[in-house]
Amino acid sequence: MIYSKGKHSKPKLRFSQFESEWDQAKMHTLTSVLRCGIAATPTYVEEGVPFLSAQNVSRTGNINLNKYSFISEDYYRKLSKNHSLKKGDILYSRVGATYGNAAIFPYEGDFGVYVSLTHIRTREGISNSYMKYFLNSPYGKRQAFKGVFQGGGVPNLNVKVVEKFDVTYPSLPEQQKIAVFLSAVDKKLQLLQRKKELLEQYKKGVMQKLFSQEIRFKDEDGKDYPDWEEKYLGDILSIGSGRDYKHLGKGNVPVFGTGGYMLSVDKPLYSGESVFIGRKGTIDKPFYYEGDFWTVDTLFYTHQFNGIIPKFVFLIFQMINWKSHNEASGVPSLSKSTIERILVNIPHYQEQMKIALFVFSLDEKIKSLDTQLLTAQQFKKGLLQQMFV
């Protein structure tokens, strides 16, 4: 039996065939299983039963099995009577930075659950999938935020707190309708994310083949370009130093640091194409920019290119292991002289242009997928805001 606090208000966004008001009840009255995983850290083994933790529940509400440990089958058998995980159950992260994320467990077989996860199974009349989306909605997140305990600086969402969550829910058919619809949105997000990952992997592989010269472009007559030449970076470009911007007024010129855009001022330090690389702090994240800009002291910029196009410099900078050139034992640092002494292979100017055009076209496709992902994520966020109360 589900104990209700009575009728509750209707959501803003709803399927037209449903009209009745929603009920509300405490979480513990809606679940048949609501408990932490195993508190004692077991002895891990090379092979055995997968042992899941909070790292296996993603922020997007999915199960991620890229990384997990194993426990012995004997140890699992001792625990399985009270801690068996079934396909369709909810795993709810309760410890660390990712607390408050719920996912449906989609697999068959034996899996152990660690204390950083709460194991939830709903009672008859309540859909596990609906409960997952409720917990991931702004209403569920708000209750998690209010109930989390920052013990020793580590967020901890106690099961006793989760038990008292107020859960609003409609009839089972409407729950199922909501879950199916949101699952379709999630599938769209997953497909976009996978497409982006595959394109990024393809770009990485192509870059390696291009710079190892396993793949070469031909000229307009179908002939090979000249061999690549080895040169010092100092011979093909100049390194500019960033400066303080506090004396400048507000304007439309972006100021960049190692973390990216900071603010805008009224005067440029340089105008044109450039590739930035960190002088101090983050030294391994180069980025390309074209236009007016200013950089701060922790960020170098490149200019005065000699026989090389800036976009190809950006590709070269992505292939350099910058951390191997770090000059400091504390905060990572680079110097102009170190950068200038780095040896790189440079193709013919026309081949540079073809390589850059090809790789930058891949970047545009990746950016387009990023935009589609962001749009879909905002769409889902709006749905979660309006489909629950």
C-alpha positions in Angstrom: 0.0 0.0 0.0 1.2 3.5 -0.8 0.5 6.1 1.8 -0.3 9.5 0.4 -0.3 12.9 1.9 -3.3 13.7 -0.4 -3.8 15.3 -3.7 -1.0 17.6 -5.0 -0.9 20.2 -7.8 -0.5 19.4 -11.4 2.6 19.9 -13.5 2.9 22.7 -16.0 3.6 20.3 -18.9 1.5 17.2 -19.2 0.1 14.7 -21.7 -3.4 15.7 -22.7 -5.1 12.4 -21.8 -4.3 12.8 -18.1 -6.2 15.2 -15.9 -6.2 13.9 -12.3 -4.1 15.6 -9.7 -0.9 14.1 -8.4 -0.3 12.4 -5.0 2.6 13.0 -2.7 4.2 10.6 -0.2 7.5 10.0 1.6 10.1 8.1 -0.3 10.2 5.2 2.2 6.5 4.5 1.6 7.1 4.1 -2.1 10.0 1.7 -2.0 10.5 -1.9 -1.2 14.3 -1.5 -1.2 16.0 1.6 0.1 19.5 1.0 1.5 23.2 1.8 1.2 25.6 -0.6 -0.5 28.2 -2.5 1.5 29.9 -0.3 4.0 32.9 -2.5 4.6 35.6 -2.2 1.9 36.2 -5.7 0.7 39.4 -7.3 -0.6 39.4 -6.7 -4.3 40.4 -9.4 -6.8 41.5 -9.5 -10.4 38.4 -11.3 -11.6 35.0 -12.0 -10.0 31.8 -10.1 -9.4 31.8 -6.4 -10.5 31.6 -4.1 -7.5 29.9 -0.7 -8.4 30.4 2.7 -6.7 29.3 6.3 -7.2 31.7 6.7 -10.2 29.5 4.3 -12.1 26.5 6.7 -12.1 27.0 9.6 -14.5 25.7 13.1 -14.1 23.5 12.5 -17.1 21.6 9.7 -15.3 23.2 6.7 -16.9 25.2 3.7 -15.8 28.9 3.9 -16.8 30.8 0.7 -16.6 34.1 2.0 -18.0 35.8 1.4 -14.6 35.0 -0.8 -11.7 36.6 -3.2 -9.2 35.8 -6.9 -8.6 35.0 -8.8 -5.4 35.2 -12.6 -5.0 32.2 -14.7 -5.7 32.4 -16.1 -2.1 32.2 -12.7 -0.6 29.4 -11.7 -2.9 27.4 -14.8 -1.9 27.6 -13.8 1.7 26.1 -10.4 0.9 23.7 -11.2 -1.9 20.8 -12.2 0.3 20.2 -8.7 1.4 22.0 -6.7 -1.3 21.2 -8.4 -4.6 20.8 -5.9 -7.5 18.1 -6.5 -10.1 17.8 -5.2 -13.6 15.6 -2.1 -13.5 16.6 -1.1 -10.0 17.8 2.5 -9.2 21.4 3.3 -8.2 21.5 6.7 -6.5 24.9 8.3 -5.9 25.2 9.6 -2.3 28.9 10.5 -1.7 31.3 13.0 -3.3 30.9 15.6 -5.9 28.4 13.6 -8.0 25.9 13.0 -5.2 22.2 13.1 -6.1 22.4 11.5 -9.5 20.1 8.5 -10.2 20.3 5.9 -12.9 18.4 2.7 -13.8 20.6 -0.4 -13.7 20.1 -2.0 -17.1 22.0 -5.3 -16.8 21.3 -8.9 -15.8 23.7 -10.9 -13.6 25.6 -10.5 -10.4 26.8 -7.1 -9.3 27.8 -5.8 -5.9 27.1 -2.3 -4.6 29.4 -0.2 -2.5 28.4 2.2 0.2 28.8 5.3 -2.0 25.6 4.2 -3.7 22.0 3.9 -2.5 20.1 1.0 -3.9 16.4 1.7 -4.6 13.6 -0.5 -5.8 10.0 0.9 -5.9 6.8 -0.7 -4.7 4.0 -1.9 -7.0 2.3 1.1 -8.5 5.4 3.2 -8.8 7.7 3.0 -11.8 11.4 2.7 -11.2 12.0 4.8 -14.3 9.6 7.5 -13.2 11.4 7.6 -9.8 14.7 7.9 -11.5 13.5 11.0 -13.4 11.9 12.5 -10.3 15.2 12.2 -8.4 17.0 13.8 -11.3 14.5 16.6 -11.7 14.9 20.0 -10.0 12.6 18.9 -7.2 14.6 15.8 -6.4 17.9 17.7 -6.7 16.7 20.4 -4.4 15.9 17.9 -1.7 19.2 16.2 -2.1 21.0 19.6 -1.8 19.1 20.5 1.3 19.8 17.1 2.9 23.4 16.6 2.1 25.9 16.6 4.9 29.4 18.0 4.3 31.3 15.7 6.6 35.0 16.3 6.4 34.5 18.3 3.2 33.0 15.3 1.4 29.3 15.5 0.6 27.3 12.6 2.1 23.6 12.1 1.4 22.5 9.8 4.2 19.8 7.1 3.4 17.8 8.4 6.4 17.5 11.7 4.6 16.5 10.1 1.3 13.8 8.1 3.1 12.1 11.4 4.0 12.1 12.9 0.5 8.7 14.1 -0.6 7.8 12.4 -3.9 5.0 13.6 -6.1 3.6 11.1 -8.5 0.6 10.6 -10.9 -1.2 7.4 -11.8 1.0 4.5 -13.0 0.0 4.9 -16.7 1.1 8.5 -16.6 4.3 7.7 -14.8 5.1 5.2 -17.6 4.2 7.7 -20.3 6.5 10.3 -18.7 9.4 7.7 -18.4 9.1 6.5 -22.0 9.1 10.1 -23.3 12.1 11.1 -21.3 13.9 7.9 -22.1 13.5 8.8 -25.8 15.1 12.2 -25.0 17.9 10.5 -23.2 18.5 8.2 -26.2 18.8 11.2 -28.4 21.4 12.7 -26.1 23.3 9.5 -25.9 23.4 9.2 -29.7 24.7 12.8 -30.0 27.3 12.2 -27.4 28.5 8.9 -29.0 28.6 10.6 -32.4 30.8 13.4 -31.0 33.1 10.8 -29.2 33.5 8.9 -32.5 34.3 12.0 -34.4 36.9 13.1 -31.8 38.5 9.6 -31.9 38.6 9.8 -35.7 40.2 13.3 -35.6 42.8 12.1 -33.1 43.7 9.1 -35.3 43.8 11.2 -38.4 46.1 13.8 -36.7 48.5 11.0 -35.7 48.6 9.7 -39.3 49.0 13.2 -40.8 51.9 14.1 -38.5 53.6 10.7 -38.9 53.2 11.3 -42.7 51.4 8.1 -43.1 48.7 10.2 -44.8 49.9 12.8 -47.4 48.0 15.2 -49.6 48.8 15.7 -53.3 49.1 18.9 -55.2 46.6 20.1 -57.9 48.3 17.9 -60.5 48.2 14.8 -58.3 51.9 14.9 -57.5 53.6 14.6 -54.1 54.5 17.8 -52.2 58.2 18.2 -51.1 59.4 16.3 -48.0 58.7 17.9 -44.7 61.5 19.9 -43.1 62.6 19.9 -39.5 62.7 23.4 -38.0 62.9 25.1 -34.6 59.7 26.9 -33.6 61.8 30.0 -33.0 62.6 30.1 -36.7 59.0 30.0 -37.9 57.2 32.2 -35.4 57.6 34.7 -32.5 56.3 34.3 -29.0 54.5 37.3 -27.5 54.1 37.9 -23.8 50.8 38.9 -22.2 50.5 42.0 -20.1 48.4 43.5 -17.3 45.1 44.9 -18.6 43.9 46.8 -15.5 44.8 50.2 -16.9 42.4 49.7 -19.8 38.8 50.6 -20.0 35.8 48.5 -20.9 35.3 47.6 -24.5 34.8 44.8 -27.1 38.4 43.4 -27.1 38.5 40.0 -25.3 41.1 39.4 -22.7 42.3 35.8 -22.5 44.1 33.8 -19.7 45.0 30.2 -19.5 41.4 29.4 -18.6 40.1 31.1 -21.7 38.0 34.3 -22.0 38.1 36.6 -18.9 36.6 40.0 -19.8 36.7 42.7 -22.6 38.7 45.9 -22.8 38.9 48.9 -25.2 42.4 48.3 -26.7 44.0 45.2 -28.3 47.5 43.9 -27.5 47.5 42.3 -31.0 45.3 41.9 -34.0 45.2 39.0 -36.4 45.6 35.2 -36.2 47.3 33.7 -33.2 47.8 30.5 -31.2 47.9 30.8 -27.5 49.8 28.6 -25.1 50.1 28.9 -21.3 53.2 30.4 -19.8 52.2 29.3 -16.3 49.6 27.1 -14.8 47.8 25.3 -17.6 50.5 24.8 -20.2 49.1 22.1 -22.3 45.8 23.6 -23.7 46.7 25.6 -26.8 43.9 27.4 -28.6 43.5 29.4 -31.9 42.0 32.8 -32.2 41.6 35.4 -35.0 40.8 39.1 -34.4 41.6 41.7 -31.8 42.7 40.4 -28.4 44.7 41.0 -25.2 46.4 38.2 -23.2 47.5 38.3 -19.5 50.9 37.5 -18.2 50.3 33.8 -17.8 49.5 33.3 -21.5 51.8 33.5 -24.5 50.5 34.4 -28.0 52.2 33.7 -31.3 52.8 36.1 -34.2 55.2 37.0 -37.1 54.7 33.6 -38.8 57.5 32.7 -41.3 56.6 30.1 -43.9 53.8 28.6 -41.8 50.1 29.4 -41.4 48.7 30.0 -37.9 46.1 27.3 -38.2 48.9 24.8 -38.9 50.7 26.1 -35.8 47.6 25.3 -33.8 47.7 21.7 -35.1 51.4 21.4 -34.3 50.8 22.7 -30.8 48.2 20.1 -30.2 50.7 17.4 -31.0 53.4 18.7 -28.7 53.8 17.1 -25.2 53.9 20.4 -23.4 54.2 18.8 -20.0 57.5 17.3 -21.0 58.9 20.8 -21.4 57.7 22.0 -18.0 60.5 24.0 -16.2 59.1 24.1 -12.7 58.7 21.6 -9.9 55.7 23.4 -8.5 53.3 25.3 -10.8 53.9 24.2 -14.4 55.8 26.8 -16.4 57.2 27.4 -19.9 59.6 30.0 -21.1 60.0 31.6 -24.6 63.4 30.1 -25.0 62.1 26.6 -24.3 59.3 26.9 -26.8 61.7 28.4 -29.4 64.0 25.4 -29.1 61.3 22.8 -29.8 62.0 21.0 -33.1 59.0 20.3 -35.4 58.4 18.9 -38.9 56.9 21.4 -41.3 55.3 20.5 -44.7 55.1 22.6 -47.8 53.0 25.8 -47.4 50.3 24.4 -49.7 50.1 21.1 -47.9 49.8 23.0 -44.6 46.8 24.7 -46.0 45.1 21.5 -47.1 45.8 19.7 -43.8 44.5 22.7 -41.8 41.4 23.0 -43.9 40.6 19.3 -43.4 41.2 19.2 -39.7 39.4 22.5 -39.0 36.4 21.1 -40.9 36.4 18.2 -38.4 36.5 20.8 -35.6 33.5 22.6 -37.0 31.6 19.3 -37.1 32.5 18.6 -33.5 31.4 22.2 -32.5 28.1 21.6 -34.3 27.6 18.4 -32.3 28.4 20.4 -29.1 25.8 22.9 -30.0 23.2 20.2 -30.7 24.1 18.5 -27.4 23.7 21.7 -25.4 20.4 22.4 -27.1 19.1 18.9 -26.3 20.4 19.2 -22.7 18.6 22.5 -22.2 15.5 20.9 -23.7 15.6 18.0 -21.2 16.3 20.4 -18.3 13.2 22.4 -19.3 11.2 19.1 -19.4 12.3 18.0 -16.0 11.4 21.5 -14.7 7.9 21.4 -16.1 6.9 17.8 -16.0 7.3 17.3 -12.3 5.9 19.1 -9.2 
